[in-house]
Amino acid sequence: MMSEKPPAAVHLELADYHDTDRMCELSPCWLQSAGASCELHQGLIRRPMLLFCLQALDEFIARSEWLDRQRWRVQACKLARRVFSAMWEADVLGTASSEQDILLSDYVSKKSSVAGVVLDVWRIIARYWDKYKHNFLHQQELYFTDAPDGGSAHLASKSSWDQVRALLHVYGMKRSQALSLAEQQSGDQPTVCELTVKQLCAGTHGLPSIEQLRVGMEYLGCKAAAPGVDSATIVRRPMMSQHDGKTAFHAILIHLTNWNNEVQVFPCGSFSRGAAFISVLDVLVAVPTPARTLTSSKVAADDKVFDDVVAALTSANVIPKGVMRRLSRTRGASIIPFKNGSILLDLKVFCPPRSWFALLYFTGPEDFVITFFTDLLKRSLRELPDTSFECIYASVAEALGQETLLEIASEKDLFDIVSRDYVQPPHRI
């Protein structure tokens, strides 16, 4: 059996990038099924096997990248996941309402094919299906088995990956931090909600703040749940469908353009790349300032416009008064009500040209951003003091110079600087 330990070499991470780069939930719903219906995905799932394909590829990609294995298969799976997420979005938008669900056996036997999805990918999905189909509550056909391959057996003996994945449910948690915390536990396997501030600080490698992790713990409902949560229970983030995410984003867009018709509002993270389900409403707001303002003035302007944007959303009853948690000068997080539940709003506010660099940084995915800024700087990001957005931007600003910065008027201009064709967010792999 292969080791569950990741390689000793430290995987480079972006300090301020909190997205999980998944198209569905962090822990697939079929890893734990205790009822007759899925408690995570509300409403009718029209194409349940399409959902399973996305979930299985999410899981395979995340685990393989954590272990730094099967790189070519990971790339093939990322391309296939993009194909499946496009299918899902077409369903959400109503442009593919007549499309049938995926019949996995036809693709594994090569009776059918989908452009962009190779046979190895179908076989990977099929292995997950054979193991977890008994726990998948969205299919019409019921499966019965005497073999203990389902979720309860899987959860009874937690691997290192299971522990790390559980910790990643905390908003703001990086993989390196999750691994460090898992190693601290020495196999004790406490629930996520039992983590102490001291443990969180020890796992953050000297970062100046753990405020994002505090928000993440609160988002999981840990204050109320900590005393009585079963160690076999996966503590999950609340989830929102792509349709509801688009609705919530559109409401924010309307309120902010009513406040200032010159602002631009962008989705970020996996939300901007076609995720089927999201746990964070990831938004960046670009607020214009007078042309050719000095860089020092722009930094001060960023401080002020963040407060102005929060005030506008508060007056529109999008953000409850006094709940915005400041994570930096230009960023905050707030748990906001939506329909019968809540969603975490990750709000970032910048003035141009910093807004265009921030948009690229926070749109992700993480590996794409690291490669892009490495090309832009013509040196490894490991040579920088840290990989926070502010540190990377300061290095880029110094390398490009003030005149070049002031000429940047869109995200596409950044691609032009590195002589690359512009890539829409969903196609950034």
N, C-alpha and C positions, 0 to 999 in steps of 0.2 A: 504493500500500500504506500502511495506517495505521501510525503510529509505535508502537513497542513501549515507548516511555517513558511512565511514569506521570505524572500531573499534578504540577506543582511544589508545590501545596498539600499540606501534611503531613496524612496521614490519622491521626486520633486513635486511639491504641491504649491498651489497659490493660496497664500495665507488668508485672503479676504473672500475667496470663492467658496461659498457655502452650499452650492447646489450639489446634488448627488449624481447627476448625469444619468438618471434613469428615466424611462418612459412610463413606468408604472410605480407602484408602491415599493418601499425599501425591502419589506419582507412579503413575498408573494402570499396571497390569501390562502393558497393551498398548503403552505407550511404548517398551518394550524387551523383545523376545521372541527369545531365542537358542536355545531348546530345543523339545522336542516337547510339553512340558507346562509349566504355570505353576508356577514355584518359589515364588511368593508366597502363593497361596491353597491351603492344603492341604485334601484331602478333596473329596468330591463337592459341586459347586455345582448344586443342583437347578434353579434358574431363572437360567441364565447371562445372559440378556438383561436381566433385572431388575438383576443386578449391573452390567452395562454401563451401563444407564440411570443408576444412582447414580453411577458413576465419571464418566460424561460430564458430568453436572450439577455434580458436585464441581469438575471442571476448568473448566467454563465460568464458574461463579460466582466461583471464586477468581481466575481471570485477569481477568474483567471488573471485579471489585471492585478489583483491583490497578491496572488502567488507568482506573478510575472511569468506565466506559462502560456503556451499555444498562441503566440502573438499573431500568426497569420490567420488562425481560426477566429481570434477575437476581431480582427479587421473584417473578415467575411461576415461575422455576426453583426457588427456595427452597420455594415452596408445593408444587410437583410433587415435589421431593426428599422432602419430609415424607410425601407420599402413598406414594412408593416405599419409604421406610424403614419405614413402617407395614406394608406388604406383606411386607417382608423379615422383620420381627420376628414377624409372624403365622406365617411359615414356621418360624422358629426355635422358636417356642412350640408348633408342631404344630397350630395352629388353621386353617391354610390348606393342608393337605397335598395337597388335590385340585385346587388352583388351577393352571392352565396357565401356561407362561411367556409373556412378552410377544412378540407378533408385530408388530414395528415397522411393517411395511408397511401393516397394517390401520389403524393409528392415523394414519399420515401421509396415507393416502388417505381418511381420515374414515369408513371402514367400521365402526370401533369407537371408543369413547371411554372415558376414565376421569375420574371426577369430580375436579376439582382440577388436571387436566393439560390445558393449552390447546394448540392446534395449533402455535403457535410453539415451544413446548417440544419437541414431538415432532420438529419440523423441525431444531432444534438438535441433538438426540440423533442424528437420521439423518445429519447432516453429519459428526459424529464417527464414526459407524458406517461410512460410506462411506470414510473416510480410514484407519481403524485396524482394520477387521474382519479383515484378513489377519494381524494380530498378536494377535488375541484367541483364546487357547488353550482357552477353556472351552466353545466351541460344538461341536456334533457335526459340522456341515458344515465342510469345509475350503475355503479360498479361495486361488486362485492368480492372480497378476497379474505382468505385466512392468513395471508402473508403480512407480517407487521412492517410493511414498507411505507406506511403512511406517515402523516405528520407527527402523531404522538410518539412513535418510535424514534423518529428523527430528532424530536426535541428532548427525548429522554437522555441522549448522550450528545451533549453539545460539543461541536468542534470549535477550534479557534475562530474559524470564519463565522460560525453562528454567533459567537460572543461579539466579534467586531461589528457584524451587521446589526446586531441589536443596539449597540452603542451609537451607531450612525443614525439612529432615529432621533438623536438629540440634534436639533438644528445648530449648525456651526461646528459640529464635530468633524475633524479631518480623520482620514484613515490612519495616519501615523499616531494621532492622539488616541484613537480607539484601540489600536494595537497595544500602545503603552499602558492604557488603563486595563485592558484584558490581561496583560502580563502581570500587572500589579496584584490582580485578584488571586493568583496562584491556584486556579481551579475552583475557587469558592463559588463562582457564578452567582453573585448577588443580582438582583434586578437593577435595571437602569435607574429606577427611582431611588435606590439606596445609595447612589453615589454622593459623596460629600464634596463640599467646596474645596477642601484640602486635596482630595483625589483629583478633582478637575484641574486645579492649579498645577499639580504635579505632572499631569498628562499633557500640558499645553506648551511644553518646551520653552518656558520663559516668555511667552507672549504677554504683552502689557495688560491685557484684559480678558476676562472670561465672560463678559456680559452677554455675548451671543449664546453661550452655553446655558447661562441662567435663564434666558428667554426660552431656549430649547427645552429645558426641563419643565418650565411652566407650561409650555405648549403641549407637552405630553400629559399634563394633569398630575404631575408628580407630587405636588403639595398635598393633594387630596388622596392620592392613590398609594403613597409610599408604605404605610403601615401594613396593608393587607394584600399586596399584589403577589400572586403565586409566581414562584421562580420559573415555572414552565410557560408562563404567559408572555407573549410578545407584546411589549408596550409599544403601541403604534402611534404615529402622527395621524391626526385627522386628514382625510383625503377629500379632494374635490375633483369632479369630472372635468374634462377639457371644455365641455359646453359651459359649465358653471364658471370655470376660470375665465373664459372669454367674456361671459356676461359681467363678471366682477371687474375685469380689466376695462371693459367698455364704459362702465359706470364711472370709474376713476378718470378715464380719458375725458368724458363729458364734463365732469365737475371741474377738472383742471383747465380745460380750454374755455369754459365759461368764466373762470377766474382770470385767465390770461390767454388770449387766443394765439399767442406766439410760442407757447410752450410746446414741446414735443414729448410724447410719452411712449415708452418702449417696454415690451415684455423682455425679460431676461431669463437666463438659465434654460433648463429643459422645457419650461413653459413656452419659451419663444421658439423651441425647436420641435414642437408638435407632440409633447408628452400626452399620453392618453388620460393620465390622472396626475394631479399635482398635490403637494402638501404645503407649498409655499407660493403665494402670489408675489412673484419676483418682478419688481417694476423699477425702471430708471426714468427720471424726469430731467429733461434738458431745458433750462431756463436761459434765454438769451440775455446778454449784457451788451452795453455799447461797444461798437467795433473798436478793435485795437486797444483794448484795455490792458494795462500792464499786468503781468503775471501775478505780482503781489496783491494787486487789487482784486484779481479774479479769485484768489484764495479766500479773501475776506468776503467776496460776493457769494461764494459757495456756502459759507456759514449762514449768511442772512437768508438766502433763497430756500435753504432747507426748512428753516423756521416758517417762512412764508407759505411754502407748499403744505406743510403739516397743518398750519392754521386754516388754509383753504379747505383741506379735506376734513378737518374737524368741524368747521362751520357747515359743511355739506353733510354732516353726520355719517361720513364714511369711517372716520377714526373716532372712537369715543374719547372724550376730553381727558387728557392727562395720562393716557396709556402708552403713548409712544416712548419706546426705550431707545435712547441715543447710543449708537454703537461707535460712531465717529463723528467728525464734523459734518460729514455729508451723507450719513447713513443712519437709519433707525429701523427698528422692528416693532411691530404691534400686532397683537391678536385682535382681529376685528370680527364682528358678527357678520354672518352671511346665511340667509335663509334660516334653517333651523339649527345651524351649527356655527362654526367659526373657522377662520383661516388665518394663517400667519402672513402678514404683509411685510415684505422686505423692501423698504423704500430707500432709493438712492437718488440724490439730487446733485446735479453738476451744471456748471456753465460751460459753454464751448470755449476753447476746443477740448478741454479736459473731458467733456461729456462723451466725445467720440471715442477716446481711448478707454473710458470707463465702460461704454457700451460693449466694446469688443471684449474687454476683460470679463465682464459679468455675464455676457451671453454664453460663453463657453463653446464646446466642452473644455474641460481643464487642459487636456493634452494639446488641443488645437491652439489654445491661447498661449501656452508655454512655447510651442513651436513658433507661433507668429511673432511674439515679442523677442524671442531669441534671434530670429531673422532680422527683425527691425533694429535691434541693438548690435547685431553681429558679434554677440558673445553670449555665453551661457548665463542664465538667470541665477545660477549657483554662485556667480561672482558678485552678485549684489548683496547688500547687507541683509535684505529679506525679500520676500516675494509679495508683500502687500501692494495694493494698487498704488498708493502714494509713492512708494519707493520705486516701483517700475516706471511710473509716470515721470518722476523727477529725473531718472536716468535717461528716458526717452527725450524729454524736453531739452536736457543738456546736449544730447547727441544731435538732435535735429536743429536746434537753434530757434530763437524767438520768431524770426521772419517766417520760417517754414511752418511753425506752429500756428501762426495767425492766418495762414492760407488754408488750413484744414477746415473744411466746411461740411464734412460728412464722414461716415465710417468708411465709405468706398475710397476716400482719399488716402486712408491708411493702407489699404491694399495696393493702391497705385505706388506708394512710396517703396514698398517691397517688391514691386513689379509682379504682382499676383492678380489674377482675375478675381473680381468680387464674388464671394460665396455667400448665398443667403443662409441665415441661421440654421434652417432645418438640414442643410447639406453639409454642415461643418462636422466632419467625422474625425 
